[in-house]
């Protein structure tokens, strides 16, 4: 293997028909290779057989990962719809692969030879067999077929559930009077219906309203709208999914879906999680009760209500937390934000990570991006001076975009034909957009979020694995947040 890495060029402008054609061809080619692997005569399977199976998954992810990602970031509704269709097609293919008994039988014959493999290949074999077994491949035929049917139905429900959340256009109408306490810069440029501003549920609007709106009914309306995103149709999908998950777990030999789902995680059993949670609850409840008294007292004083009559609602929490922060600590987040304009945060976070990880980030002058305000960076290892990969920063909300904060690793690092296929990944966020005369300003909590998500980016970029199965989503889900949570600490370091 040479030090030269391969950086795949991605076309973000593909038309819907082109996207679906690529999906069809990629999956068709993959199935042909899988059929060949499944016909491997007994006794002729080798480590190369396992690696060929892994290469199929790597090739599919390399070609379709970026297109699947477009479902969450594209500004073109038709393109998003095509990518949504692609995702369902890909999920169905994935379920079918891991449900194939013929493939499982071939790979299972390698298990006695595992001791002769290197550490990475031993782990690859174990994870591959675990995946086959967890996805129903080792079940008797009738149960295996039902398991596959349920898995496919669940994939459609889950994809549709997410699509509805991304496409939400709910807007809560509020007058300036109802928004008393909220900085006017938050809402004054929004669309209006008569005297009412139309407030979307994007975080840069939702959070300031919950923090600062004096009117509890305004906060309640925003909280209720947020909780009811997706409406009746997603509630029905959730009910259907719960029933299907329960049946799936029982087919796999578990009492419930929690047991099934956790069995392949670090925790292993629901009991271990409940024991941990209950231990925390026992220790934290006295502190919670003390804090609740403080909040109730504050609400009683600000509303002229006897404390015994105060009911502390969910939509009160952020508002009174802000009041307490000001009253007890003289901290006003609106003033703190002035210290954290987006450019300063980006530069500061990049500087910290470059120093800690001995990397260099270079912004691409002519970026290959899906939207005009997205930034692209290449990452250089300062020791070897090798290119390690590229990452994107997609920081602001827009219509049809994923509504939360996440990192998408749409091309994972792997060794391909003797060379390293370099990772490409993106942070997708929803921070406050810059206004006409003011930059995007972040609260300290949002700075922490930036550090956190950037930790996921670096998890992808600094990965040294030879197989794509060991990418960001390849680590145990209990562990996946650990690196990024560790890096949040830097948001509190002055130097």
C-alpha positions as CSV (number, residue, x, y, z in Angstrom):
1,X,0.0,0.0,0.0
2,X,1.3,3.4,-0.9
3,X,0.9,6.7,1.0
4,X,-1.1,8.1,-1.8
5,X,-4.8,8.3,-1.0
6,X,-7.8,8.3,-3.3
7,X,-10.3,11.2,-2.8
8,X,-13.5,10.4,-4.6
9,X,-15.1,13.2,-6.6
10,X,-18.8,13.7,-5.8
11,X,-21.4,15.1,-8.1
12,X,-23.9,17.0,-6.1
13,X,-25.9,18.0,-9.2
14,X,-27.3,14.7,-10.3
15,X,-30.8,14.7,-11.6
16,X,-33.4,12.3,-10.0
17,X,-33.4,9.9,-12.9
18,X,-29.6,9.7,-12.8
19,X,-29.7,9.1,-9.0
20,X,-32.1,6.2,-9.4
21,X,-30.1,4.7,-12.3
22,X,-26.9,4.8,-10.3
23,X,-28.7,3.1,-7.4
24,X,-30.1,0.3,-9.6
25,X,-26.8,-0.4,-11.3
26,X,-24.8,-0.3,-8.0
27,X,-27.2,-2.7,-6.3
28,X,-27.4,-5.0,-9.4
29,X,-23.6,-5.3,-9.5
30,X,-23.5,-5.9,-5.8
31,X,-26.0,-8.7,-6.0
32,X,-24.0,-10.5,-8.8
33,X,-20.9,-10.5,-6.6
34,X,-22.9,-11.7,-3.6
35,X,-24.4,-14.5,-5.6
36,X,-20.9,-15.6,-6.6
37,X,-19.7,-15.5,-3.0
38,X,-22.7,-17.5,-1.9
39,X,-21.7,-20.3,-4.3
40,X,-18.3,-20.8,-2.8
41,X,-17.8,-24.5,-2.4
42,X,-17.3,-25.8,1.1
43,X,-13.6,-25.9,1.9
44,X,-12.7,-23.2,-0.6
45,X,-13.6,-20.2,1.5
46,X,-10.7,-18.1,2.7
47,X,-10.0,-14.8,4.3
48,X,-10.3,-13.3,0.8
49,X,-13.9,-14.5,0.7
50,X,-14.7,-12.4,3.8
51,X,-12.8,-9.5,2.3
52,X,-14.7,-9.7,-0.9
53,X,-18.0,-9.6,1.0
54,X,-16.7,-6.5,2.9
55,X,-15.6,-4.9,-0.4
56,X,-19.2,-5.2,-1.7
57,X,-20.5,-3.2,1.2
58,X,-17.7,-0.7,0.8
59,X,-18.4,-0.2,-2.9
60,X,-22.1,0.3,-2.3
61,X,-21.5,2.8,0.5
62,X,-18.9,4.7,-1.6
63,X,-21.3,5.1,-4.6
64,X,-24.6,5.5,-2.8
65,X,-23.6,7.1,0.6
66,X,-23.3,10.7,-0.8
67,X,-26.6,10.3,-2.6
68,X,-28.3,9.0,0.5
69,X,-26.9,12.0,2.4
70,X,-28.5,14.4,-0.1
71,X,-31.9,13.4,1.2
72,X,-31.0,15.4,4.3
73,X,-29.4,18.5,2.8
74,X,-30.5,19.1,-0.8
75,X,-32.4,22.2,-1.6
76,X,-34.1,20.5,-4.6
77,X,-37.4,18.7,-3.5
78,X,-37.3,16.4,-6.5
79,X,-33.7,15.4,-5.7
80,X,-34.6,14.8,-2.1
81,X,-37.5,12.6,-3.1
82,X,-35.2,10.6,-5.4
83,X,-32.7,10.2,-2.6
84,X,-35.5,9.1,-0.3
85,X,-36.5,6.4,-2.8
86,X,-32.8,5.4,-3.0
87,X,-32.6,5.1,0.7
88,X,-35.6,2.8,0.9
89,X,-34.1,0.7,-1.9
90,X,-30.7,0.6,-0.1
91,X,-32.3,-0.3,3.2
92,X,-34.2,-3.2,1.5
93,X,-31.0,-4.4,-0.1
94,X,-29.2,-4.2,3.2
95,X,-31.9,-6.2,5.0
96,X,-31.8,-8.8,2.2
97,X,-28.0,-9.2,2.3
98,X,-27.8,-9.8,6.1
99,X,-30.8,-12.1,5.9
100,X,-29.2,-14.4,3.3
101,X,-28.6,-17.8,4.8
102,X,-26.4,-18.9,1.9
103,X,-24.0,-16.0,2.5
104,X,-24.0,-16.6,6.3
105,X,-23.2,-20.3,5.8
106,X,-20.1,-19.5,3.7
107,X,-18.8,-16.9,6.2
108,X,-19.6,-19.1,9.2
109,X,-17.3,-21.8,7.8
110,X,-14.4,-19.3,8.4
111,X,-15.0,-19.2,12.1
112,X,-12.6,-22.1,13.0
113,X,-9.8,-20.3,11.2
114,X,-10.2,-17.0,13.0
115,X,-7.1,-17.6,15.2
116,X,-4.9,-17.4,12.1
117,X,-6.1,-13.9,11.2
118,X,-4.7,-10.6,12.2
119,X,-6.5,-8.6,14.9
120,X,-8.4,-6.4,12.4
121,X,-9.5,-9.4,10.3
122,X,-10.5,-11.3,13.5
123,X,-12.7,-8.3,14.5
124,X,-14.1,-8.1,10.9
125,X,-15.1,-11.8,11.0
126,X,-16.7,-11.5,14.4
127,X,-18.7,-8.3,13.5
128,X,-19.8,-9.8,10.2
129,X,-21.1,-13.0,11.8
130,X,-22.7,-11.1,14.7
131,X,-24.5,-8.9,12.1
132,X,-25.8,-11.9,10.2
133,X,-27.1,-13.5,13.3
134,X,-28.6,-10.3,14.7
135,X,-30.4,-9.7,11.4
136,X,-32.0,-13.2,11.2
137,X,-29.8,-15.1,8.8
138,X,-29.4,-18.1,11.2
139,X,-33.1,-18.5,11.9
140,X,-35.1,-21.4,10.4
141,X,-36.5,-20.6,6.9
142,X,-40.0,-19.6,7.9
143,X,-38.9,-17.3,10.7
144,X,-36.1,-15.9,8.6
145,X,-38.5,-14.9,5.8
146,X,-40.9,-13.3,8.3
147,X,-38.0,-11.5,10.0
148,X,-36.9,-10.1,6.6
149,X,-40.4,-8.9,5.8
150,X,-40.7,-7.2,9.1
151,X,-37.3,-5.6,8.7
152,X,-38.3,-4.2,5.3
153,X,-41.5,-2.8,6.6
154,X,-39.6,-1.2,9.5
155,X,-37.1,0.4,7.1
156,X,-39.9,2.0,5.2
157,X,-41.6,3.3,8.3
158,X,-38.4,4.7,9.7
159,X,-37.4,6.4,6.5
160,X,-40.9,8.0,6.1
161,X,-40.8,9.1,9.7
162,X,-37.5,10.9,9.2
163,X,-38.6,12.4,5.8
164,X,-41.7,13.9,7.4
165,X,-39.6,15.6,10.1
166,X,-37.2,17.0,7.5
167,X,-40.0,18.4,5.4
168,X,-42.0,20.0,8.2
169,X,-43.1,23.6,7.5
170,X,-45.1,24.2,10.7
171,X,-45.1,27.8,11.7
172,X,-46.5,29.2,15.0
173,X,-48.1,32.6,14.5
174,X,-47.2,35.1,17.3
175,X,-47.5,38.9,17.5
176,X,-44.8,41.1,18.8
177,X,-46.7,41.5,22.0
178,X,-46.8,37.7,22.5
179,X,-43.1,37.6,21.9
180,X,-42.3,40.2,24.5
181,X,-38.9,39.4,26.0
182,X,-37.5,37.8,22.9
183,X,-34.8,39.9,21.1
184,X,-36.5,41.4,18.0
185,X,-33.6,40.4,15.9
186,X,-34.7,36.7,16.3
187,X,-38.0,37.2,14.6
188,X,-38.2,40.6,12.8
189,X,-37.2,39.2,9.4
190,X,-39.6,36.3,9.4
191,X,-42.7,36.2,7.2
192,X,-45.9,37.6,8.7
193,X,-49.6,36.8,8.5
194,X,-51.2,40.1,9.4
195,X,-49.7,41.3,12.7
196,X,-48.4,37.8,13.5
197,X,-44.9,36.6,12.8
198,X,-44.7,33.0,11.5
199,X,-42.3,31.2,13.7
200,X,-40.8,28.0,12.3
201,X,-39.6,25.3,14.7
202,X,-35.9,25.6,13.7
203,X,-33.6,25.8,16.7
204,X,-32.4,29.4,16.1
205,X,-36.1,30.5,16.6
206,X,-37.4,27.9,19.0
207,X,-34.7,28.1,21.6
208,X,-34.7,31.9,22.1
209,X,-38.5,31.9,22.3
210,X,-38.4,29.2,25.0
211,X,-35.7,31.1,26.8
212,X,-37.0,34.6,26.7
213,X,-40.7,34.9,25.9
214,X,-42.4,36.3,29.0
215,X,-45.8,35.0,28.0
216,X,-46.2,31.4,29.1
217,X,-48.9,30.7,26.5
218,X,-46.4,31.6,23.8
219,X,-43.9,29.2,25.2
220,X,-46.5,26.5,25.6
221,X,-47.7,26.9,22.0
222,X,-44.1,26.5,20.7
223,X,-43.4,23.6,23.0
224,X,-46.6,21.8,21.9
225,X,-45.9,22.4,18.2
226,X,-42.4,21.0,18.7
227,X,-43.7,17.9,20.5
228,X,-46.4,17.3,17.8
229,X,-44.1,17.5,14.8
230,X,-45.0,14.8,12.3
231,X,-48.6,14.8,13.5
232,X,-51.0,11.9,13.3
233,X,-49.3,10.2,10.5
234,X,-46.0,9.8,12.4
235,X,-47.8,8.8,15.5
236,X,-49.4,6.0,13.5
237,X,-46.0,5.0,12.0
238,X,-44.6,4.9,15.6
239,X,-47.4,2.6,16.8
240,X,-46.9,0.3,13.8
241,X,-43.1,0.3,14.3
242,X,-43.5,-0.6,18.0
243,X,-45.7,-3.6,17.1
244,X,-43.3,-4.8,14.4
245,X,-40.3,-4.4,16.6
246,X,-41.9,-6.5,19.3
247,X,-42.6,-9.3,16.8
248,X,-39.1,-9.0,15.4
249,X,-37.5,-9.4,18.8
250,X,-39.6,-12.5,19.6
251,X,-38.6,-14.1,16.3
252,X,-35.0,-13.5,17.3
253,X,-35.6,-15.3,20.6
254,X,-35.8,-12.2,22.9
255,X,-38.6,-11.2,25.3
256,X,-38.8,-7.7,23.9
257,X,-37.2,-5.3,21.4
258,X,-35.1,-3.6,24.2
259,X,-33.4,-7.0,24.9
260,X,-32.8,-7.6,21.2
261,X,-31.5,-4.1,20.5
262,X,-29.2,-3.9,23.4
263,X,-27.8,-7.4,23.1
264,X,-25.2,-6.3,20.6
265,X,-24.2,-3.2,22.5
266,X,-21.7,-2.7,25.3
267,X,-24.4,-2.7,27.9
268,X,-25.7,-6.2,26.7
269,X,-28.9,-6.2,28.8
270,X,-31.7,-3.7,29.7
271,X,-31.2,-4.7,33.4
272,X,-27.7,-3.3,33.3
273,X,-29.0,0.0,31.9
274,X,-31.9,0.2,34.4
275,X,-29.5,-0.5,37.3
276,X,-27.2,2.3,36.1
277,X,-30.1,4.7,35.5
278,X,-31.7,3.9,38.8
279,X,-28.4,4.4,40.7
280,X,-28.1,7.8,39.1
281,X,-31.7,8.6,39.8
282,X,-31.2,7.8,43.5
283,X,-28.2,10.1,43.7
284,X,-29.7,12.9,41.6
285,X,-33.3,13.1,42.9
286,X,-32.4,15.0,46.1
287,X,-30.5,17.6,44.0
288,X,-33.4,17.8,41.5
289,X,-35.9,18.4,44.3
290,X,-33.8,21.2,45.7
291,X,-33.5,22.8,42.3
292,X,-37.2,22.5,41.7
293,X,-37.9,24.4,44.9
294,X,-35.6,27.2,43.6
295,X,-37.4,27.3,40.3
296,X,-40.8,27.3,41.9
297,X,-39.7,30.1,44.2
298,X,-38.6,32.1,41.3
299,X,-41.8,31.6,39.4
300,X,-43.8,32.4,42.5
301,X,-42.0,35.7,42.9
302,X,-42.2,36.7,39.2
303,X,-45.9,35.8,38.9
304,X,-47.1,37.0,42.3
305,X,-48.3,33.5,43.1
306,X,-48.2,31.7,46.4
307,X,-45.4,29.1,46.1
308,X,-47.8,26.3,47.2
309,X,-50.0,27.1,44.1
310,X,-47.1,27.2,41.6
311,X,-47.1,24.5,39.0
312,X,-43.9,24.2,37.2
313,X,-44.5,23.3,33.5
314,X,-42.2,21.8,30.9
315,X,-42.3,25.1,28.9
316,X,-41.2,27.0,32.1
317,X,-37.8,25.2,32.4
318,X,-35.7,27.1,29.9
319,X,-37.3,30.5,30.7
320,X,-36.7,30.3,34.4
321,X,-33.3,28.8,33.9
322,X,-32.4,32.0,32.0
323,X,-33.9,34.2,34.7
324,X,-32.0,32.3,37.4
325,X,-28.8,32.6,35.4
326,X,-29.3,36.4,35.4
327,X,-30.4,36.8,39.0
328,X,-27.9,34.5,40.7
329,X,-24.9,34.7,38.4
330,X,-25.4,38.0,36.5
331,X,-25.0,36.1,33.2
332,X,-27.0,37.1,30.2
333,X,-26.6,34.7,27.3
334,X,-27.5,37.5,24.8
335,X,-24.4,39.4,26.0
336,X,-22.3,36.2,26.1
337,X,-23.2,35.5,22.4
338,X,-21.4,38.7,21.4
339,X,-18.1,36.9,22.2
340,X,-18.9,34.0,19.9
341,X,-19.5,35.1,16.3
342,X,-19.5,32.1,14.0
343,X,-16.2,33.0,12.3
344,X,-14.5,33.2,15.6
345,X,-16.0,29.9,16.8
346,X,-15.0,28.1,13.5
347,X,-11.5,29.4,13.6
348,X,-11.1,28.7,17.4
349,X,-12.4,25.1,17.1
350,X,-10.3,24.4,14.1
351,X,-7.2,25.8,15.9
352,X,-7.8,23.6,19.0
353,X,-8.3,20.4,17.0
354,X,-5.3,21.2,14.8
355,X,-3.1,21.6,17.9
356,X,-4.4,18.6,19.8
357,X,-4.4,16.2,16.8
358,X,-1.4,17.6,15.0
359,X,-3.4,18.3,11.9
360,X,-3.7,21.1,9.4
361,X,-7.1,22.2,8.0
362,X,-7.1,24.1,4.7
363,X,-10.3,25.6,3.4
364,X,-10.9,24.7,-0.2
365,X,-11.0,27.9,-2.3
366,X,-13.3,26.5,-5.0
367,X,-15.4,24.0,-2.9
368,X,-17.5,21.3,-4.4
369,X,-20.7,21.9,-2.4
370,X,-24.4,21.3,-2.5
371,X,-25.3,24.8,-1.2
372,X,-23.7,28.2,-1.4
373,X,-22.9,28.7,2.3
374,X,-21.4,25.3,2.8
375,X,-17.6,25.2,3.5
376,X,-15.2,22.5,2.5
377,X,-11.9,21.7,4.1
378,X,-9.1,19.3,3.4
379,X,-7.2,17.7,6.3
380,X,-3.4,17.2,6.3
381,X,-1.4,15.1,8.7
382,X,1.4,17.4,9.9
383,X,3.8,14.5,10.5
384,X,3.5,12.6,7.2
385,X,2.2,15.6,5.2
386,X,-0.4,13.2,3.7
387,X,-3.9,14.2,2.8
388,X,-6.3,12.4,5.3
389,X,-9.6,13.4,3.9
390,X,-12.2,16.2,3.5
391,X,-14.9,17.5,5.6
392,X,-17.8,20.0,5.1
393,X,-19.5,22.4,7.4
394,X,-23.2,23.0,6.7
395,X,-24.1,25.2,9.6
396,X,-27.4,27.0,9.0
397,X,-31.1,25.9,8.6
398,X,-33.0,25.9,5.4
399,X,-36.1,24.3,4.0
400,X,-36.0,20.6,3.6
401,X,-32.8,20.2,5.6
402,X,-32.2,17.8,8.5
403,X,-33.5,19.7,11.6
404,X,-31.0,18.7,14.2
405,X,-27.2,18.5,14.6
406,X,-25.3,15.5,13.3
407,X,-22.2,14.3,11.4
408,X,-22.8,12.2,8.3
409,X,-19.9,9.9,7.2
410,X,-21.0,9.3,3.7
411,X,-17.6,7.9,2.5
412,X,-15.6,5.9,5.1
413,X,-11.9,5.2,5.0
414,X,-10.9,1.8,3.6
415,X,-8.1,0.2,1.7
416,X,-9.1,-0.2,-2.0
417,X,-6.9,-1.9,-4.6
418,X,-3.8,-1.3,-2.4
419,X,-4.5,2.4,-1.8
420,X,-6.4,4.3,0.9
421,X,-9.9,5.6,-0.1
422,X,-10.0,8.8,1.9
423,X,-13.0,9.6,4.1
424,X,-15.4,12.4,3.3
425,X,-17.8,13.6,6.0
426,X,-20.0,16.6,6.9
427,X,-21.2,18.4,10.0
428,X,-24.9,19.3,9.5
429,X,-26.1,21.9,12.0
430,X,-28.8,24.5,12.5
431,X,-27.2,27.5,14.1
432,X,-28.6,31.0,13.8
433,X,-28.1,32.5,10.4
434,X,-26.2,35.8,9.9
435,X,-28.5,38.8,9.6
436,X,-28.1,41.8,7.4
437,X,-26.0,43.7,9.9
438,X,-25.0,41.1,12.4
439,X,-23.0,37.8,12.1
440,X,-24.3,34.5,13.4
441,X,-23.8,34.5,17.2
442,X,-23.6,31.4,19.3
443,X,-24.4,30.8,22.9
444,X,-21.7,29.0,24.9
445,X,-23.9,25.9,24.9
446,X,-23.9,26.0,21.1
447,X,-20.1,26.4,21.2
448,X,-20.1,23.2,23.2
449,X,-22.3,21.6,20.5
450,X,-19.9,22.7,17.8
451,X,-16.9,21.1,19.7
452,X,-19.0,18.0,20.1
453,X,-20.0,17.6,16.5
454,X,-16.5,18.4,15.3
455,X,-15.3,15.6,17.5
456,X,-17.4,13.2,15.4
457,X,-15.8,14.7,12.2
458,X,-12.4,14.0,13.6
459,X,-13.4,10.4,14.5
460,X,-14.2,9.9,10.8
461,X,-11.1,11.7,9.5
462,X,-8.5,10.2,11.9
463,X,-9.8,6.6,11.5
464,X,-6.9,4.3,10.4
465,X,-9.0,1.1,9.7
466,X,-8.6,-0.9,6.5
467,X,-12.3,-1.7,6.2
468,X,-15.3,0.6,5.9
469,X,-17.2,-1.5,8.5
470,X,-15.0,0.2,11.1
471,X,-16.1,3.7,10.3
472,X,-18.1,6.0,12.5
473,X,-21.2,3.8,12.6
474,X,-19.0,0.7,13.0
475,X,-18.1,1.3,16.6
476,X,-20.5,0.2,19.4
477,X,-23.4,2.7,19.8
478,X,-22.7,3.0,23.5
479,X,-19.2,4.3,22.6
480,X,-19.9,6.4,19.6
481,X,-20.4,9.6,21.6
482,X,-17.3,9.2,23.8
483,X,-14.7,11.0,21.6
484,X,-17.0,13.9,20.9
485,X,-18.0,14.3,24.5
486,X,-14.4,14.3,25.5
487,X,-13.7,17.1,23.1
488,X,-16.5,19.2,24.5
489,X,-14.2,19.9,27.4
490,X,-12.2,22.3,25.3
491,X,-15.1,24.7,25.1
492,X,-14.4,25.5,28.8
493,X,-10.7,26.0,28.5
494,X,-9.6,29.6,28.3
495,X,-6.3,28.8,26.6
